[in-house]
Amino acid sequence: MRTDKTEIAITGIAAISSAGVGLDPLKETLFSGISALRPVPVELAGEEGHVWGRAEGFKASDFMSPLKARKFDRCSLFAVVAAGMALKDAGLDPAAFGSARVGIVLGCGFGGIANSEEFLRGYLTKGTDGLVPMLFPNTVPNAPASNASIEHGLKGPNVTFVQRFCSAEAAFQMACRFLEEDRADIMLTGGVDELDPFMIEAFREIGQLRRFAAGFSEGAGILVLEKGEVARNRGARIRAMAGDVRTIGRLLPGRETEGIERIFCPGSKPHLISLSGVAGEMKSILERLPDVPRLETARLLGRSLAMGGLSLVSLLVTLSPGFSAVHYAASPEGPYYGIDFSA
């Protein structure tokens, strides 16, 4: 929970999703209510009736040369491009501002999994002769944030979280903390993930296609957070203000409801509620929510371990000026998050 009075403004957002590239296709999907998910090929899922959310509208060649794109894994491409879009939306040039005071914290789940599969397949089939050195840097989850920081000259804090369905929320919380502790003036945060056909085959083998892997997707949702005084001093457009961040960690089996009230703010009357991860499936959360509109992006865009980033961006493009909102996120066994916003 935040304990000081540091104002945190959100001045830029960006999205790459199954709806398309940018905020406009995201808004269209959110306001139309028409799902952007598509059928999973039967040869991958083993049966009909499954859907996924691939970012089919994303083409790296729209943003960089093919030669440059080759050095990135798909997840890093999402992060690099979305970070650039978010910075542009915020009207921010890190080099001109002071790159050492601009950092990035992202949530990630299966980042670089396609490169990891290719790298390990080479080793398992051909031994050390089958290893491709240029693939290795992109096999780790922190590659997207690191590649984005290199490409955009972000020399401040750089951290990646892999925390199941709350990866992006954990990243958001730490980004706020870096601002509060004066370790940075501006932080990029959110979530990024990729979806590879190999994952669907793996989910099928472990029986997850109709459980937590149902409607799996990919993309990136990135926000630019700034100290309020910094944003105002540089004349930035402020989309919203971030409020309290409340969280509780892992809950023991049979005791899932103990402490859940910690993520709620007594007396709060938000105009909109966002649900991410498995929050929309948890009775202990649903029964405590006020009777206000709810935004659940999973049925429209799909979900991934870092889909909270897109959920946060979706909340901000939906929230009307002068209104307040709360974003709730949960993993099956925890952690749980409650994050306040005011537009």
C-alpha positions in Angstrom: 0.0 0.0 0.0 1.3 3.5 -0.8 2.1 5.4 2.3 3.3 8.8 1.0 1.8 11.7 -1.0 3.7 11.3 -4.2 1.4 12.1 -7.1 1.6 9.7 -10.0 0.3 10.8 -13.3 -0.4 8.6 -16.4 0.6 10.6 -19.4 0.9 7.9 -22.2 -0.5 4.6 -23.1 -0.1 2.1 -25.9 -1.6 -1.2 -27.0 -0.9 -4.1 -29.3 -3.6 -6.8 -29.1 -5.7 -9.2 -31.0 -7.9 -6.2 -31.7 -5.1 -4.6 -33.7 -2.2 -2.2 -33.3 -2.8 1.1 -31.4 -5.6 2.5 -29.3 -8.2 3.0 -32.0 -8.8 -0.7 -32.7 -8.7 -1.4 -29.0 -11.4 1.2 -28.4 -13.5 -0.1 -31.2 -13.4 -3.6 -29.8 -14.2 -2.5 -26.2 -17.1 -0.3 -27.2 -18.6 -2.7 -29.7 -18.3 -5.7 -27.4 -17.4 -7.9 -30.4 -14.7 -10.4 -29.5 -11.4 -10.2 -31.4 -10.6 -13.9 -30.6 -10.4 -16.4 -33.4 -10.7 -20.2 -33.6 -7.6 -22.2 -32.8 -6.7 -24.6 -35.7 -8.0 -28.1 -34.9 -4.6 -29.6 -35.6 -3.2 -27.6 -32.7 -6.0 -27.9 -30.1 -7.0 -31.5 -31.1 -10.6 -30.5 -31.2 -13.0 -27.7 -32.2 -14.3 -25.0 -29.9 -11.1 -23.3 -28.7 -10.2 -19.7 -29.4 -7.1 -17.6 -29.1 -6.1 -14.0 -29.5 -3.1 -13.6 -31.8 -2.0 -10.1 -32.7 -2.3 -10.8 -36.4 -2.4 -7.1 -37.4 1.1 -6.6 -36.0 3.9 -6.4 -38.6 7.4 -5.6 -37.4 8.1 -4.2 -40.9 5.7 -1.4 -40.3 8.1 -0.1 -37.6 11.6 -1.2 -38.5 13.7 -2.8 -41.2 13.6 -6.6 -41.6 17.3 -6.8 -40.7 16.8 -5.0 -37.4 13.6 -7.0 -36.6 15.5 -10.3 -36.9 17.5 -9.7 -33.8 14.3 -9.5 -31.6 12.0 -12.3 -30.5 8.3 -11.6 -31.0 7.7 -10.6 -27.4 10.6 -8.1 -27.6 9.1 -6.7 -30.8 5.9 -6.0 -29.0 7.7 -4.3 -26.2 9.9 -2.2 -28.3 7.1 -1.0 -30.6 4.6 -0.5 -27.8 7.1 1.4 -25.6 7.8 3.7 -28.6 4.1 4.3 -29.1 3.6 5.0 -25.4 6.4 7.5 -25.3 5.0 9.3 -28.4 1.6 9.4 -26.7 3.2 11.0 -23.7 5.1 13.5 -25.9 8.3 12.3 -24.3 11.9 12.1 -25.6 13.9 10.2 -22.9 17.2 11.6 -24.2 16.0 15.2 -24.1 14.4 14.7 -20.7 17.3 12.9 -19.1 17.5 9.2 -19.8 19.0 8.2 -16.5 15.7 9.3 -14.8 13.5 7.2 -17.1 13.1 3.5 -16.4 10.9 0.5 -17.3 9.2 -2.3 -15.3 7.3 -4.9 -17.3 5.3 -8.0 -16.4 5.9 -10.9 -18.7 4.9 -14.6 -18.8 6.1 -16.7 -21.7 8.3 -14.0 -23.3 10.7 -15.4 -25.9 9.2 -18.9 -25.7 9.4 -19.4 -29.5 13.2 -18.6 -29.4 13.5 -20.8 -26.3 11.9 -23.7 -28.1 14.1 -23.3 -31.1 17.2 -22.9 -29.0 16.6 -26.0 -26.9 15.4 -28.1 -29.9 18.7 -27.4 -31.5 20.6 -28.7 -28.5 18.4 -31.7 -27.9 18.6 -32.8 -31.5 22.2 -31.9 -32.4 24.0 -31.4 -29.2 26.2 -28.3 -28.7 26.6 -28.0 -32.5 22.9 -27.3 -32.7 23.0 -24.3 -30.4 22.5 -20.9 -32.0 24.2 -18.2 -29.9 22.1 -15.3 -31.3 18.9 -16.9 -30.0 20.0 -17.1 -26.4 19.6 -13.5 -25.3 15.9 -13.6 -26.3 15.1 -16.8 -24.3 14.8 -15.0 -21.0 11.7 -13.2 -19.8 13.5 -9.9 -19.2 14.6 -9.6 -22.8 11.5 -7.5 -23.8 12.1 -4.8 -21.2 15.8 -4.8 -21.8 15.5 -4.5 -25.5 12.9 -1.7 -25.1 15.3 0.1 -22.8 18.2 -0.2 -25.2 16.1 0.9 -28.2 14.6 3.9 -26.5 17.5 4.9 -24.3 15.9 4.2 -20.9 18.8 4.2 -18.5 16.8 4.2 -15.2 15.6 1.2 -13.3 14.9 -1.9 -15.4 13.0 -4.8 -13.9 10.8 -7.7 -15.1 8.2 -9.6 -13.2 6.9 -13.1 -13.9 4.1 -13.6 -11.4 1.4 -15.6 -13.2 -1.8 -13.6 -14.0 -0.7 -10.6 -11.9 2.7 -10.0 -13.6 1.7 -6.6 -15.0 0.1 -5.4 -11.7 3.3 -6.4 -9.8 5.3 -4.3 -12.4 2.9 -1.4 -12.0 3.3 -1.4 -8.2 7.1 -1.4 -8.4 7.1 1.3 -11.0 5.1 3.5 -8.6 7.6 2.6 -5.9 10.5 3.8 -8.0 8.8 7.1 -8.4 7.9 7.4 -4.7 11.5 6.6 -3.7 12.9 9.2 -6.2 14.8 6.5 -8.1 13.2 7.8 -11.3 11.0 10.6 -12.5 9.3 8.7 -15.3 8.6 4.9 -15.6 7.2 2.8 -18.4 5.2 -0.1 -17.1 2.6 -2.7 -18.0 2.7 -6.2 -19.5 3.9 -8.0 -22.7 3.5 -11.6 -23.8 3.6 -13.7 -27.0 1.6 -16.7 -28.1 3.2 -19.4 -30.1 1.4 -22.5 -31.6 3.8 -24.6 -29.6 2.1 -23.3 -26.4 -1.3 -24.5 -27.5 0.0 -28.0 -28.1 1.7 -27.9 -24.6 -1.5 -26.6 -23.0 -3.4 -29.4 -24.7 -1.1 -32.1 -23.3 -1.4 -30.9 -19.7 -5.2 -30.5 -20.0 -5.3 -26.7 -19.6 -7.1 -25.6 -22.8 -10.4 -25.4 -21.1 -9.1 -24.0 -17.8 -6.6 -21.2 -17.2 -5.3 -21.4 -20.8 -8.7 -20.9 -22.3 -8.7 -18.0 -24.8 -5.0 -17.4 -24.4 -3.6 -14.4 -26.3 -0.7 -12.1 -26.8 0.2 -8.4 -27.1 1.4 -5.5 -25.0 -0.2 -2.8 -22.9 2.2 -0.1 -21.7 1.7 3.0 -19.6 3.9 6.0 -18.9 3.9 7.0 -15.3 5.3 10.3 -14.1 5.6 12.2 -10.9 2.7 14.7 -11.0 5.0 17.7 -10.7 7.2 16.4 -13.5 4.2 15.9 -15.8 2.9 19.4 -15.1 6.3 21.1 -15.4 6.8 19.7 -18.9 3.2 20.5 -19.9 2.2 16.9 -20.5 -1.3 15.8 -21.0 -2.4 13.9 -18.0 -4.8 11.0 -18.9 -5.4 9.9 -15.3 -3.9 9.8 -11.8 -2.9 6.6 -10.1 -4.1 6.2 -6.6 -3.6 3.5 -3.9 -2.2 0.1 -4.7 -3.4 -2.7 -2.4 -2.2 -6.2 -2.5 -2.1 -9.5 -0.7 0.2 -12.5 -1.5 -0.4 -16.2 -1.7 -3.4 -17.6 0.2 -3.3 -21.1 1.6 -5.7 -23.7 0.3 -8.9 -23.7 2.3 -8.2 -20.2 3.6 -8.5 -18.2 0.3 -10.9 -15.6 1.8 -8.7 -14.7 4.7 -7.3 -11.2 4.2 -9.1 -10.7 0.9 -10.7 -7.5 2.3 -7.2 -5.9 2.2 -7.5 -5.2 -1.6 -10.8 -3.3 -1.1 -11.1 0.3 0.0 -14.0 0.7 2.5 -16.5 3.3 1.4 -15.0 3.6 -2.1 -17.6 4.3 -4.8 -15.9 4.0 -8.2 -17.7 4.6 -11.4 -16.1 1.6 -13.2 -14.4 -1.6 -12.2 -11.8 -3.6 -14.2 -11.3 -7.3 -13.6 -8.2 -9.1 -14.8 -6.6 -12.6 -14.4 -9.1 -14.8 -12.6 -10.7 -12.0 -10.5 -13.9 -12.3 -12.5 -14.2 -15.9 -11.5 -13.7 -15.5 -7.8 -16.8 -15.3 -5.6 -14.7 -13.8 -2.7 -14.1 -10.8 -5.0 -17.3 -10.6 -6.9 -19.5 -10.6 -3.8 -17.7 -7.5 -2.5 -18.0 -5.4 -5.6 -20.4 -2.4 -5.8 -23.1 -2.4 -8.4 -21.3 -0.4 -11.1 -20.2 -1.2 -14.7 -17.5 -3.9 -15.0 -14.8 -4.2 -17.7 -13.5 -7.7 -18.4 -11.2 -7.8 -21.4 -10.6 -11.6 -21.3 -13.7 -12.4 -23.4 -12.8 -9.7 -25.9 -9.0 -9.8 -26.2 -8.1 -13.1 -24.5 -5.7 -13.3 -21.6 -2.1 -14.2 -20.8 0.1 -14.0 -17.8 0.8 -10.4 -18.5 -2.6 -9.4 -19.9 -3.0 -7.0 -17.0 -1.1 -4.4 -19.0 -3.8 -4.4 -21.7 -6.5 -4.5 -19.0 -5.1 -1.3 -17.5 -4.8 0.4 -20.8 -8.4 -0.7 -21.7 -9.6 0.8 -18.4 -8.0 4.1 -19.1 -9.4 4.5 -22.6 -12.9 3.6 -21.3 -12.8 5.8 -18.2 -14.7 9.2 -18.7 -13.1 12.4 -17.5 -13.9 13.2 -13.8 -14.7 9.5 -13.1 -12.9 7.1 -10.8 -12.1 3.3 -11.3 -10.6 0.4 -9.5 -8.7 -2.4 -11.2 -8.8 -5.8 -9.5 -6.5 -8.7 -10.6 -6.0 -12.1 -9.2 -4.1 -15.3 -9.8 -5.7 -18.6 -8.7 -3.6 -18.9 -5.6 -2.7 -15.2 -5.3 -1.4 -12.6 -5.3 -4.5 -10.3 -5.5 -4.4 -6.6 -6.4 -6.7 -3.6 -6.1 -5.5 -0.4 -7.9 -7.3 3.0 -7.8 -7.5 5.5 -10.7 -9.1 8.8 -11.3 -9.5 10.3 -14.8 
